[in-house]
Amino acid sequence: MQRIGFGRIDSLRVVGGQPVFDPPPRVIREVKLGAVRSSLEHDASADFTVKRAFVDLLAEFVAVDTANVAIEIRHGLPVRLIVEEVARD
């Protein structure tokens, strides 16, 4: 998500509350033309703090259990989850 920066991940399967990358989801990046780009630093240190947005995203994966999802990404963080489920009675 940090690499994407701005955009979305489409057609990600969630099965049993876990993301499944087979088949691979589609990644759509948004690039604003004419703007000064800021590089996103990748923090691989042991002190990396998980942002609340990631915690919420994983909790939603567990809540939906099995579905196809899209994740909107802003500033390298998930900001919106769109869930496609089969309607049940």
C-alpha positions, 0 to 999 in steps of 0.5 A, spaced: 500 500 500 505 504 501 508 503 494 501 504 491 500 511 495 494 513 492 489 508 488 486 502 490 486 494 490 480 491 486 478 484 486 482 481 492 478 475 495 477 474 502 476 467 504 475 465 512 477 472 514 484 472 510 486 475 504 487 470 498 492 473 492 491 467 487 488 470 482 492 476 484 488 482 485 488 488 480 492 494 483 490 501 480 495 507 482 493 514 481 498 519 479 497 527 479 500 530 473 504 536 474 504 536 482 511 535 486 511 528 488 513 526 495 517 519 496 514 515 501 519 512 505 519 504 507 520 503 514 522 496 515 525 497 522 522 493 528 519 499 531 514 500 525 507 502 528 501 499 525 496 504 523 489 504 526 487 503 518 490 497 518 487 494 524 481 496 522 482 493 515 484 486 518 478 486 523 473 488 517 476 482 513 474 477 519 467 480 519 466 479 512 469 472 512 468 470 505 467 476 499 471 480 494 473 486 496 476 493 493 481 497 498 481 505 496 488 507 498 490 514 500 497 516 502 499 509 503 494 507 507 487 504 507 481 509 507 475 505 504 473 498 503 468 496 498 465 489 499 462 485 494 458 479 497 452 474 495 446 476 498 443 471 503 436 470 505 
